[in-house]
């Protein structure tokens, strides 16, 4: 029995993907910065915190140090709006674990939403946040996925040439900028002062979707109200083709405490 094509695999995840990407997103406009925005929820503060407002009263920032080898564990949060305008709720839908060992990054992302479980495991090699080679396995099971599906791929970057192969098909593309991923970018953000971040990257989303010419840039400072009191965080924004704006909220120790954007955000739970 042959493995699923990308089209078949994507169709199996259509329900979850549609709910995460279409029509049910908090308002995150292109001009988002750290100032309060207009609209019915303008009084709720800066845009970067809005996708996690339902979680912040329960959020305890992580203070553990990290070195060259570490594991970050994030709680994945799904955003939804309450019936009352300006109110938000966050439902935990899984976990994202990112283990860094020198130039190697191991990822385990386990998300369950709309009766579908999506498990992604990746092994990525590359200095800083730029992947050079990787293998990734994605498993989906549950609603509209009888018996589940598995997609295994490998990829590599040589110069500006990107190649992705799963044995049944081969995709090639040219990069416009250094590549990064949603997981490895955290290493770069932890390694440099946020105020100095301003660079162009190509995003490899899920390691198989090439989204070129994104801007990573410092956007200022905000204060969020957590379970243990107010916390000042630097904000680095990511904007570009194929995504809702993403905000990385970084404390004065370099820890990316929150990653917010659209209906799916991450909240740091531990560093080991």
DOMAR-851716 format. One record per atom (N, C-alpha, C, O): residue number from 0; atom name; y, z, x. Coordinates in steps of 0.05 Angstrom, whole numbers. Example, Ala and Ser with C-alpha at 12.3 -4.5 7.8 and 13.67 -1.06 7.14 Angstrom:
REM DOMAR-851716
    nr   atom    north       up     east
     0      N     -114      156      264
     0     CA      -90      156      246
     0      C      -66      156      264
     0      O      -66      169      285
     1      N      -45      142      257
     1     CA      -21      143      273
     1      C        1      157      258
     1      O       23      161      268
REM end
This chain:
REM DOMAR-851716
    nr   atom    north       up     east
     0      N      -24        0       17
     0     CA        0        0        0
     0      C       25        0       18
     0      O       28       17       35
     1      N       43      -19       13
     1     CA       67      -21       29
     1      C       87        0       20
     1      O       87        8       -3
     2      N      106        7       38
     2     CA      127       26       32
     2      C      148       13       14
     2      O      148      -12       11
     3      N      165       29        2
     3     CA      185       18      -16
     3      C      207        3       -1
     3      O      213       11       22
     4      N      218      -17      -13
     4     CA      241      -30       -1
     4      C      265      -12       -6
     4      O      264        6      -23
     5      N      287      -18        8
     5     CA      311       -2        4
     5      C      320       -4      -25
     5      O      330       15      -37
     6      N      318      -28      -37
     6     CA      326      -32      -65
     6      C      310      -14      -83
     6      O      321       -1     -101
     7      N      284      -13      -79
     7     CA      267        3      -96
     7      C      273       33      -92
     7      O      273       48     -111
     8      N      277       40      -67
     8     CA      283       68      -62
     8      C      309       77      -75
     8      O      312       98      -86
     9      N      329       59      -72
     9     CA      356       65      -84
     9      C      354       67     -114
     9      O      367       84     -126
    10      N      337       50     -127
    10     CA      334       51     -156
    10      C      322       78     -164
    10      O      330       89     -185
    11      N      304       88     -148
    11     CA      292      114     -155
    11      C      311      137     -155
    11      O      307      157     -168
    12      N      333      134     -139
    12     CA      353      155     -137
    12      C      377      150     -154
    12      O      398      163     -151
    13      N      376      130     -172
    13     CA      400      120     -186
    13      C      413      142     -203
    13      O      437      144     -204
    14      N      396      158     -216
    14     CA      408      178     -234
    14      C      424      198     -218
    14      O      447      204     -225
    15      N      412      209     -197
    15     CA      426      229     -181
    15      C      451      217     -167
    15      O      472      229     -167
    16      N      448      192     -157
    16     CA      470      180     -143
    16      C      493      174     -162
    16      O      516      178     -155
    17      N      487      165     -186
    17     CA      508      159     -205
    17      C      523      184     -213
    17      O      548      183     -215
    18      N      510      206     -217
    18     CA      523      231     -224
    18      C      540      241     -201
    18      O      561      254     -206
    19      N      531      236     -177
    19     CA      546      246     -154
    19      C      570      228     -147
    19      O      589      237     -135
    20      N      569      203     -155
    20     CA      589      184     -146
    20      C      607      172     -167
    20      O      628      162     -160
    21      N      599      173     -192
    21     CA      614      158     -212
    21      C      624      175     -235
    21      O      609      188     -249
    22      N      650      174     -238
    22     CA      662      184     -263
    22      C      664      213     -267
    22      O      678      222     -286
    23      N      652      230     -250
    23     CA      653      259     -255
    23      C      663      273     -230
    23      O      654      294     -223
    24      N      682      261     -217
    24     CA      693      271     -192
    24      C      718      287     -197
    24      O      734      279     -214
    25      N      723      309     -182
    25     CA      749      321     -183
    25      C      769      302     -171
    25      O      763      286     -154
    26      N      794      305     -181
    26     CA      815      286     -172
    26      C      822      291     -143
    26      O      833      312     -136
    27      N      815      271     -126
    27     CA      822      272      -98
    27      C      835      246      -91
    27      O      821      226      -86
    28      N      861      245      -90
    28     CA      875      220      -87
    28      C      880      213      -58
    28      O      876      230      -40
    29      N      888      188      -53
    29     CA      891      179      -26
    29      C      913      195      -11
    29      O      912      197       14
    30      N      933      205      -25
    30     CA      954      219      -12
    30      C      949      249       -9
    30      O      967      264       -2
    31      N      924      258      -14
    31     CA      918      286      -12
    31      C      926      297       16
    31      O      921      285       36
    32      N      938      320       16
    32     CA      944      335       40
    32      C      939      364       33
    32      O      923      370       16
    33      N      952      382       47
    33     CA      947      411       42
    33      C      967      423       22
    33      O      965      447       17
    34      N      985      408       12
    34     CA     1004      418       -8
    34      C      991      418      -35
    34      O      973      401      -40
    35      N      999      436      -54
    35     CA      988      434      -81
    35      C      993      407      -94
    35      O     1014      395      -89
    36      N      975      398     -110
    36     CA      978      372     -122
    36      C      988      374     -151
    36      O      991      396     -162
    37      N      995      351     -163
    37     CA     1004      350     -190
    37      C      980      353     -210
    37      O      957      354     -201
    38      N      986      353     -236
    38     CA      965      353     -256
    38      C      960      380     -268
    38      O      974      400     -261
    39      N      940      382     -285
    39     CA      935      407     -300
    39      C      925      429     -282
    39      O      927      452     -289
    40      N      915      422     -258
    40     CA      906      443     -240
    40      C      923      446     -215
    40      O      913      457     -195
    41      N      947      436     -216
    41     CA      965      438     -193
    41      C      970      466     -184
    41      O      975      471     -160
    42      N      968      485     -203
    42     CA      973      513     -196
    42      C      950      526     -181
    42      O      952      548     -171
    43      N      928      511     -178
    43     CA      904      522     -165
    43      C      905      519     -135
    43      O      886      527     -121
    44      N      926      506     -125
    44     CA      930      505      -96
    44      C      923      478      -84
    44      O      920      458      -98
    45      N      920      478      -57
    45     CA      916      452      -42
    45      C      890      438      -50
    45      O      870      450      -59
    46      N      891      412      -48
    46     CA      868      395      -55
    46      C      842      403      -40
    46      O      821      404      -53
    47      N      843      408      -14
    47     CA      818      412        0
    47      C      800      435      -10
    47      O      776      434       -6
    48      N      812      454      -24
    48     CA      796      477      -34
    48      C      786      472      -63
    48      O      768      487      -72
    49      N      797      453      -77
    49     CA      791      451     -105
    49      C      761      445     -112
    49      O      751      456     -131
    50      N      747      429      -96
    50     CA      718      425     -102
    50      C      701      450     -100
    50      O      678      449     -109
    51      N      711      472      -88
    51     CA      695      496      -85
    51      C      708      521      -97
    51      O      701      543      -90
    52      N      727      516     -115
    52     CA      741      539     -127
    52      C      722      558     -141
    52      O      726      582     -141
    53      N      701      548     -153
    53     CA      682      565     -167
    53      C      665      582     -148
    53      O      654      602     -156
    54      N      663      573     -123
    54     CA      647      588     -103
    54      C      663      607      -86
    54      O      652      627      -76
    55      N      688      602      -82
    55     CA      704      618      -64
    55      C      704      648      -69
    55      O      703      664      -50
    56      N      704      657      -95
    56     CA      703      686     -100
    56      C      678      699      -89
    56      O      677      724      -86
    57      N      657      683      -84
    57     CA      631      694      -74
    57      C      626      686      -45
    57      O      605      693      -34
    58      N      645      673      -32
    58     CA      641      662       -5
    58      C      649      683       15
    58      O      671      694       15
    59      N      630      688       34
    59     CA      635      706       56
    59      C      634      690       82
    59      O      613      680       90
    60      N      657      686       95
    60     CA      658      670      119
    60      C      639      680      140
    60      O      635      704      143
    61      N      627      661      155
    61     CA      609      668      177
    61      C      625      672      202
    61      O      642      656      209
    62      N      619      694      216
    62     CA      634      700      241
    62      C      617      698      266
    62      O      626      703      288
    63      N      591      691      263
    63     CA      573      689      286
    63      C      583      668      306
    63      O      593      647      297
    64      N      580      673      332
    64     CA      587      652      352
    64      C      566      631      354
    64      O      544      634      345
    65      N      574      609      366
    65     CA      554      587      372
    65      C      559      577      400
    65      O      581      578      411
    66      N      537      567      412
    66     CA      538      557      439
    66      C      529      528      440
    66      O      534      513      420
    67      N      517      520      462
    67     CA      508      492      464
    67      C      483      487      446
    67      O      479      464      437
    68      N      468      507      441
    68     CA      445      505      423
    68      C      449      524      399
    68      O      454      548      402
    69      N      448      513      375
    69     CA      453      529      351
    69      C      442      515      327
    69      O      435      491      327
    70      N      440      530      305
    70     CA      432      519      279
    70      C      453      527      258
    70      O      458      551      255
    71      N      464      508      244
    71     CA      482      513      222
    71      C      467      510      196
    71      O      453      490      192
    72      N      470      529      178
    72     CA      457      527      152
    72      C      479      528      131
    72      O      495      547      130
    73      N      481      508      115
    73     CA      501      506       93
    73      C      487      507       66
    73      O      465      496       62
    74      N      500      519       47
    74     CA      492      517       19
    74      C      506      493        7
    74      O      530      490        9
    75      N      490      476       -6
    75     CA      501      452      -19
    75      C      510      460      -47
    75      O      495      473      -62
    76      N      534      452      -54
    76     CA      546      460      -80
    76      C      554      436      -96
    76      O      566      417      -86
    77      N      546      436     -121
    77     CA      554      414     -140
    77      C      578      424     -157
    77      O      577      446     -168
    78      N      598      407     -158
    78     CA      622      413     -173
    78      C      620      404     -202
    78      O      609      382     -207
    79      N      630      419     -221
    79     CA      633      410     -248
    79      C      657      424     -260
    79      O      664      446     -251
    80      N      669      412     -280
    80     CA      692      424     -293
    80      C      683      438     -318
    80      O      665      430     -332
    81      N      696      461     -324
    81     CA      690      476     -348
    81      C      705      462     -371
    81      O      721      444     -367
    82      N      700      471     -395
    82     CA      714      460     -419
    82      C      744      465     -418
    82      O      759      449     -428
    83      N      752      487     -406
    83     CA      780      493     -404
    83      C      793      479     -381
    83      O      783      481     -358
    84      N      815      463     -385
    84     CA      827      448     -363
    84      C      835      467     -340
    84      O      845      489     -344
    85      N      830      457     -316
    85     CA      838      472     -292
    85      C      818      491     -282
    85      O      822      504     -262
    86      N      795      494     -296
    86     CA      774      512     -287
    86      C      751      496     -275
    86      O      746      473     -282
    87      N      738      509     -256
    87     CA      716      495     -241
    87      C      692      513     -238
    87      O      695      538     -238
    88      N      669      501     -236
    88     CA      645      516     -230
    88      C      630      502     -207
    88      O      632      478     -204
    89      N      615      518     -192
    89     CA      599      507     -170
    89      C      570      517     -173
    89      O      565      541     -174
    90      N      552      498     -175
    90     CA      523      504     -177
    90      C      509      499     -151
    90      O      511      476     -141
    91      N      495      518     -139
    91     CA      480      512     -114
    91      C      457      493     -121
    91      O      442      496     -140
    92      N      455      472     -105
    92     CA      434      452     -110
    92      C      417      447      -86
    92      O      401      428      -85
    93      N      419      464      -65
    93     CA      402      460      -42
    93      C      414      470      -16
    93      O      433      486      -16
    94      N      403      460        6
    94     CA      411      470       32
    94      C      412      447       52
    94      O      397      427       50
    95      N      431      449       70
    95     CA      434      430       93
    95      C      431      446      119
    95      O      447      464      124
    96      N      412      439      135
    96     CA      408      453      160
    96      C      411      433      183
    96      O      398      412      183
    97      N      428      440      202
    97     CA      434      422      225
    97      C      429      438      251
    97      O      443      458      256
    98      N      410      429      266
    98     CA      402      442      291
    98      C      411      425      314
    98      O      403      402      316
    99      N      426      437      332
    99     CA      437      422      356
    99      C      423      433      381
    99      O      424      456      387
   100      N      410      414      396
   100     CA      397      421      421
   100      C      407      401      442
   100      O      395      380      446
   101      N      429      408      456
   101     CA      439      389      476
   101      C      449      364      462
   101      O      466      364      445
   102      N      437      341      470
   102     CA      444      315      457
   102      C      426      307      434
   102      O      427      285      425
   103      N      411      327      424
   103     CA      393      321      402
   103      C      402      337      377
   103      O      408      361      379
   104      N      402      324      354
   104     CA      409      338      329
   104      C      387      334      309
   104      O      379      311      303
   105      N      376      356      298
   105     CA      355      355      278
   105      C      367      364      251
   105      O      381      384      249
   106      N      362      347      231
   106     CA      374      352      205
   106      C      352      355      184
   106      O      333      340      183
   107      N      356      375      166
   107     CA      339      377      143
   107      C      358      382      119
   107      O      370      404      117
   108      N      359      363      101
   108     CA      377      364       78
   108      C      360      363       53
   108      O      347      343       47
   109      N      359      385       38
   109     CA      341      387       15
   109      C      359      392      -10
   109      O      369      415      -13
   110      N      362      372      -27
   110     CA      379      374      -51
   110      C      364      368      -76
   110      O      348      350      -77
   111      N      368      384      -97
   111     CA      355      379     -123
   111      C      377      379     -144
   111      O      392      397     -148
   112      N      377      356     -158
   112     CA      398      353     -179
   112      C      388      333     -200
   112      O      375      313     -193
   113      N      394      339     -225
   113     CA      386      321     -247
   113      C      356      315     -246
   113      O      348      291     -249
   114      N      340      335     -243
   114     CA      311      334     -244
   114      C      299      317     -221
   114      O      276      308     -222
   115      N      315      312     -200
   115     CA      306      297     -177
   115      C      310      313     -152
   115      O      331      324     -147
   116      N      289      314     -135
   116     CA      292      327     -109
   116      C      294      305      -88
   116      O      279      286      -87
   117      N      315      308      -70
   117     CA      319      289      -49
   117      C      318      304      -22
   117      O      335      321      -16
   118      N      297      299       -6
   118     CA      293      312       19
   118      C      297      292       41
   118      O      284      271       42
   119      N      315      298       60
   119     CA      321      280       83
   119      C      316      296      108
   119      O      326      319      111
   120      N      301      284      127
   120     CA      296      296      153
   120      C      302      275      174
   120      O      292      253      173
   121      N      320      283      193
   121     CA      328      264      213
   121      C      327      276      241
   121      O      331      300      245
   122      N      321      259      260
   122     CA      321      267      289
   122      C      339      247      303
   122      O      333      224      306
   123      N      362      258      312
   123     CA      384      241      322
   123      C      389      247      352
   123      O      391      271      359
   124      N      391      226      368
   124     CA      398      230      396
   124      C      426      217      401
   124      O      431      195      392
   125      N      443      231      416
   125     CA      469      221      422
   125      C      488      242      431
   125      O      487      265      421
   126      N      504      236      451
   126     CA      524      255      461
   126      C      546      259      440
   126      O      552      241      424
   127      N      559      283      441
   127     CA      580      289      423
   127      C      571      285      394
   127      O      551      296      386
   128      N      586      268      379
   128     CA      577      264      351
   128      C      568      235      346
   128      O      562      228      323
   129      N      566      219      367
   129     CA      559      191      364
   129      C      529      187      367
   129      O      518      192      389
   130      N      515      178      346
   130     CA      486      174      348
   130      C      480      149      365
   130      O      493      128      362
   131      N      460      151      382
   131     CA      451      128      398
   131      C      424      117      387
   131      O      420       93      386
   132      N      407      135      379
   132     CA      381      128      367
   132      C      372      150      348
   132      O      380      173      351
   133      N      356      142      328
   133     CA      348      162      308
   133      C      324      153      292
   133      O      318      129      290
   134      N      310      172      281
   134     CA      290      167      260
   134      C      298      184      236
   134      O      308      206      239
   135      N      292      174      213
   135     CA      299      188      188
   135      C      278      183      167
   135      O      269      160      163
   136      N      270      204      153
   136     CA      251      202      131
   136      C      265      213      106
   136      O      275      236      106
   137      N      265      198       84
   137     CA      276      207       59
   137      C      254      207       38
   137      O      240      187       34
   138      N      251      230       24
   138     CA      231      233        3
   138      C      246      239      -23
   138      O      264      255      -24
   139      N      237      226      -45
   139     CA      249      232      -71
   139      C      226      236      -91
   139      O      206      221      -91
   140      N      229      256     -107
   140     CA      208      262     -127
   140      C      221      274     -152
   140      O      242      287     -150
   141      N      209      270     -174
   141     CA      219      281     -199
   141      C      225      260     -220
   141      O      211      240     -222
   142      N      246      265     -235
   142     CA      254      248     -257
   142      C      257      219     -249
   142      O      271      213     -230
   143      N      243      201     -264
   143     CA      244      172     -259
   143      C      233      164     -232
   143      O      238      142     -223
   144      N      218      182     -219
   144     CA      206      175     -193
   144      C      177      184     -194
   144      O      169      203     -180
   145      N      160      171     -211
   145     CA      132      179     -214
   145      C      118      179     -187
   145      O      116      159     -173
   146      N      107      203     -180
   146     CA       92      205     -155
   146      C      109      207     -130
   146      O       99      212     -109
   147      N      135      203     -133
   147     CA      153      205     -110
   147      C      154      179      -94
   147      O      136      163      -96
   148      N      174      177      -77
   148     CA      176      154      -59
   148      C      184      165      -31
   148      O      196      186      -29
   149      N      177      150      -11
   149     CA      183      157       16
   149      C      194      132       31
   149      O      183      110       29
   150      N      217      136       45
   150     CA      229      115       60
   150      C      232      125       89
   150      O      245      145       94
   151      N      220      110      108
   151     CA      222      118      136
   151      C      237       96      151
   151      O      231       72      148
   152      N      257      103      166
   152     CA      273       84      181
   152      C      278       94      209
   152      O      277      118      215
   153      N      284       75      227
   153     CA      294       82      253
   153      C      317       64      260
   153      O      320       42      249
   154      N      335       75      276
   154     CA      358       59      283
   154      C      367       64      311
   154      O      359       83      324
   155      N      385       46      321
   155     CA      396       49      348
   155      C      423       35      349
   155      O      428       16      335
   156      N      439       44      368
   156     CA      464       32      373
   156      C      465       25      403
   156      O      460       42      420
   157      N      472        0      409
   157     CA      476       -9      436
   157      C      503      -23      438
   157      O      506      -45      427
   158      N      522      -11      451
   158     CA      549      -22      451
   158      C      560      -20      423
   158      O      562        2      412
   159      N      568      -43      412
   159     CA      578      -43      385
   159      C      557      -54      365
   159      O      564      -60      342
   160      N      533      -57      374
   160     CA      511      -69      357
   160      C      494      -47      344
   160      O      483      -30      358
   161      N      493      -47      318
   161     CA      478      -28      302
   161      C      453      -42      291
   161      O      455      -64      279
   162      N      429      -29      295
   162     CA      404      -40      284
   162      C      390      -18      269
   162      O      386        4      280
   163      N      381      -24      245
   163     CA      365       -6      228
   163      C      340      -21      219
   163      O      342      -43      210
   164      N      317       -7      223
   164     CA      291      -21      218
   164      C      272       -1      204
   164      O      270       22      213
   165      N      258      -10      183
   165     CA      238        7      171
   165      C      210       -6      171
   165      O      192        3      158
   166      N      207      -27      187
   166     CA      182      -41      189
   166      C      179      -64      170
   166      O      164      -83      175
   167      N      193      -63      147
   167     CA      192      -84      127
   167      C      217     -102      129
   167      O      216     -125      122
   168      N      239      -90      137
   168     CA      264     -105      140
   168      C      279      -94      163
   168      O      274      -73      174
   169      N      299     -110      171
   169     CA      315     -103      195
   169      C      344     -110      188
   169      O      350     -133      179
   170      N      362      -91      192
   170     CA      390      -95      186
   170      C      406      -93      212
   170      O      401      -75      228
   171      N      425     -112      216
   171     CA      442     -111      240
   171      C      471     -113      231
   171      O      477     -126      212
   172      N      488      -99      246
   172     CA      516      -99      240
   172      C      532      -94      266
   172      O      521      -85      286
   173      N      558     -101      265
   173     CA      575      -95      288
   173      C      594      -72      281
   173      O      606      -72      260
   174      N      595      -53      298
   174     CA      612      -30      294
   174      C      641      -37      302
   174      O      646      -52      320
   175      N      660      -26      287
   175     CA      688      -29      293
   175      C      699       -6      310
   175      O      718       -9      325
   176      N      685       17      308
   176     CA      694       41      321
   176      C      669       57      330
   176      O      647       50      321
   177      N      672       78      346
   177     CA      649       95      351
   177      C      637      106      325
   177      O      652      112      306
   178      N      611      108      324
   178     CA      597      116      299
   178      C      595      147      298
   178      O      596      160      319
   179      N      593      157      274
   179     CA      587      185      270
   179      C      571      188      244
   179      O      567      168      230
   180      N      562      212      238
   180     CA      548      218      213
   180      C      560      243      201
   180      O      576      257      214
   181      N      552      249      176
   181     CA      563      273      163
   181      C      554      299      176
   181      O      566      320      173
   182      N      532      297      192
   182     CA      521      321      205
   182      C      531      324      234
   182      O      540      345      242
   183      N      530      302      249
   183     CA      538      304      277
   183      C      568      307      281
   183      O      577      318      301
   184      N      584      298      262
   184     CA      613      301      264
   184      C      621      330      266
   184      O      642      337      278
   185      N      605      348      255
   185     CA      612      377      257
   185      C      612      386      286
   185      O      629      403      293
   186      N      595      375      302
   186     CA      595      383      331
   186      C      621      376      344
   186      O      632      392      359
   187      N      631      352      338
   187     CA      656      344      350
   187      C      679      361      340
   187      O      697      368      356
   188      N      679      368      315
   188     CA      701      385      304
   188      C      700      413      315
   188      O      721      426      317
   189      N      676      423      322
   189     CA      674      449      334
   189      C      682      450      363
   189      O      686      471      374
   190      N      684      426      375
   190     CA      687      425      404
   190      C      716      419      413
   190      O      721      418      437
   191      N      734      416      394
   191     CA      762      409      401
   191      C      781      422      381
   191      O      773      426      358
   192      N      806      428      390
   192     CA      825      440      371
   192      C      830      421      348
   192      O      835      397      352
   193      N      829      431      323
   193     CA      833      414      300
   193      C      860      399      300
   193      O      861      376      291
   194      N      881      412      310
   194     CA      907      399      309
   194      C      908      374      326
   194      O      926      357      322
   195      N      889      370      344
   195     CA      889      346      361
   195      C      872      324      351
   195      O      870      303      363
   196      N      859      327      327
   196     CA      840      307      317
   196      C      856      284      304
   196      O      870      289      285
   197      N      852      261      314
   197     CA      863      236      301
   197      C      849      213      314
   197      O      857      203      335
   198      N      828      203      300
   198     CA      813      181      312
   198      C      799      165      290
   198      O      794      175      268
   199      N      793      140      296
   199     CA      779      122      279
   199      C      749      123      285
   199      O      741      123      308
   200      N      732      123      264
   200     CA      703      123      267
   200      C      691      105      246
   200      O      703       99      226
   201      N      666       97      251
   201     CA      649       84      231
   201      C      629      104      221
   201      O      615      116      238
   202      N      627      109      195
   202     CA      608      128      184
   202      C      581      115      179
   202      O      580       94      166
   203      N      560      127      189
   203     CA      533      119      182
   203      C      523      139      161
   203      O      512      160      168
   204      N      528      133      136
   204     CA      521      151      114
   204      C      491      151      109
   204      O      479      129      106
   205      N      479      174      109
   205     CA      450      177      107
   205      C      435      162      129
   205      O      411      157      127
   206      N      450      154      149
   206     CA      440      139      172
   206      C      430      111      166
   206      O      418       98      182
   207      N      437      101      141
   207     CA      429       74      135
   207      C      450       58      120
   207      O      446       35      113
   208      N      473       70      115
   208     CA      495       56      102
   208      C      519       56      121
   208      O      530       77      127
   209      N      527       32      130
   209     CA      549       30      148
   209      C      575       28      133
   209      O      579        9      118
   210      N      592       48      137
   210     CA      618       49      124
   210      C      640       49      146
   210      O      646       70      157
   211      N      652       26      151
   211     CA      669       23      175
   211      C      697       34      171
   211      O      707       37      149
   212      N      709       39      194
   212     CA      738       43      197
   212      C      748       67      180
   212      O      767       64      164
   213      N      737       91      185
   213     CA      747      115      173
   213      C      766      129      192
   213      O      765      125      216
   214      N      785      144      181
   214     CA      804      159      197
   214      C      798      189      194
   214      O      797      200      172
   215      N      793      202      217
   215     CA      791      231      218
   215      C      817      241      229
   215      O      825      233      251
   216      N      831      259      214
   216     CA      857      267      223
   216      C      864      295      213
   216      O      856      303      191
   217      N      877      310      230
   217     CA      887      337      223
   217      C      907      335      200
   217      O      925      318      201
   218      N      905      353      180
   218     CA      923      352      157
   218      C      939      378      152
   218      O      954      379      133
   219      N      935      398      170
   219     CA      950      422      166
   219      C      933      446      163
   219      O      909      446      168
   220      N      945      468      153
   220     CA      932      493      149
   220      C      933      502      120
   220      O      953      497      106
   221      N      912      515      110
   221     CA      913      526       83
   221      C      902      555       84
   221      O      888      562      103
   222      N      907      570       64
   222     CA      896      597       61
   222      C      879      597       36
   222      O      888      590       14
   223      N      854      606       38
   223     CA      836      607       15
   223      C      828      636       10
   223      O      827      652       29
   224      N      824      642      -15
   224     CA      817      670      -23
   224      C      787      672      -24
   224      O      774      659      -41
   225      N      775      687       -6
   225     CA      746      691       -5
   225      C      738      718      -16
   225      O      755      734      -24
   226      N      712      724      -17
   226     CA      702      749      -26
   226      C      713      773      -10
   226      O      716      795      -20
   227      N      718      768       16
   227     CA      727      789       34
   227      C      757      788       39
   227      O      767      803       57
   228      N      772      770       25
   228     CA      800      769       29
   228      C      810      741       37
   228      O      793      723       40
   229      N      836      738       41
   229     CA      846      711       48
   229      C      837      702       76
   229      O      834      718       94
   230      N      833      676       79
   230     CA      824      665      104
   230      C      841      640      110
   230      O      843      622       93
   231      N      852      639      134
   231     CA      868      616      142
   231      C      850      595      155
   231      O      834      602      173
   232      N      851      570      146
   232     CA      834      549      156
   232      C      850      524      162
   232      O      868      516      147
   233      N      843      512      184
   233     CA      854      485      191
   233      C      838      464      175
   233      O      815      467      170
   234      N      852      443      168
   234     CA      840      422      152
   234      C      841      396      167
   234      O      862      386      176
   235      N      817      384      171
   235     CA      814      357      181
   235      C      803      340      158
   235      O      783      346      146
   236      N      817      318      152
   236     CA      809      300      130
   236      C      795      276      141
   236      O      801      266      163
   237      N      777      265      125
   237     CA      764      240      130
   237      C      768      221      107
   237      O      761      228       84
   238      N      779      198      112
   238     CA      785      179       91
   238      C      777      151      100
   238      O      779      144      123
   239      N      767      135       81
   239     CA      760      108       88
   239      C      742       95       68
   239      O      737      106       46
   240      N      731       73       75
   240     CA      715       56       58
   240      C      690       71       48
   240      O      675       83       63
   241      N      686       70       21
   241     CA      660       78        9
   241      C      657      108        5
   241      O      635      117       -2
   242      N      678      124        8
   242     CA      675      153        4
   242      C      699      164      -12
   242      O      721      152      -11
   243      N      695      186      -26
   243     CA      717      203      -34
   243      C      727      218       -9
   243      O      712      223        9
   244      N      753      225       -8
   244     CA      762      240       15
   244      C      745      265       20
   244      O      738      279        2
   245      N      739      269       46
   245     CA      724      293       54
   245      C      743      311       70
   245      O      759      301       86
   246      N      741      337       66
   246     CA      757      356       81
   246      C      739      376       96
   246      O      721      387       84
   247      N      745      379      121
   247     CA      730      398      138
   247      C      749      422      142
   247      O      771      419      154
   248      N      741      446      133
   248     CA      758      469      135
   248      C      748      487      157
   248      O      725      497      156
   249      N      764      491      178
   249     CA      755      502      204
   249      C      771      527      210
   249      O      795      528      207
   250      N      756      549      217
   250     CA      769      574      223
   250      C      779      574      252
   250      O      775      555      267
   251      N      792      596      260
   251     CA      804      597      287
   251      C      783      600      309
   251      O      790      599      333
   252      N      758      603      302
   252     CA      737      604      322
   252      C      723      577      325
   252      O      703      575      340
   253      N      732      556      311
   253     CA      720      530      312
   253      C      698      525      293
   253      O      686      503      293
   254      N      691      545      276
   254     CA      669      542      257
   254      C      678      526      233
   254      O      699      532      221
   255      N      663      506      225
   255     CA      669      490      201
   255      C      657      506      177
   255      O      634      504      171
   256      N      674      522      165
   256     CA      665      540      144
   256      C      659      526      118
   256      O      640      534      103
   257      N      674      505      111
   257     CA      671      491       86
   257      C      674      461       91
   257      O      691      452      107
   258      N      658      445       77
   258     CA      661      416       77
   258      C      663      408       48
   258      O      644      412       32
   259      N      686      398       39
   259     CA      691      393       11
   259      C      697      364        6
   259      O      709      350       23
   260      N      689      354      -17
   260     CA      694      326      -24
   260      C      679      317      -49
   260      O      654      320      -50
   261      N      693      307      -69
   261     CA      680      297      -93
   261      C      664      319     -106
   261      O      674      342     -108
   262      N      640      313     -116
   262     CA      624      333     -130
   262      C      605      348     -112
   262      O      591      366     -121
   263      N      603      340      -86
   263     CA      584      352      -68
   263      C      598      364      -44
   263      O      611      350      -29
   264      N      596      391      -41
   264     CA      608      405      -19
   264      C      588      423       -5
   264      O      566      428      -16
   265      N      595      432       19
   265     CA      578      451       34
   265      C      594      476       40
   265      O      618      475       46
   266      N      580      499       39
   266     CA      592      524       47
   266      C      573      537       68
   266      O      549      540       64
   267      N      585      544       91
   267     CA      569      555      113
   267      C      557      582      105
   267      O      570      599       95
   268      N      531      585      111
   268     CA      516      609      105
   268      C      508      624      130
   268      O      506      649      130
   269      N      502      610      152
   269     CA      493      624      176
   269      C      496      605      200
   269      O      495      581      197
   270      N      499      618      224
   270     CA      497      605      249
   270      C      477      621      266
   270      O      481      645      270
   271      N      456      608      275
   271     CA      436      622      291
   271      C      430      606      317
   271      O      414      615      333
REM end
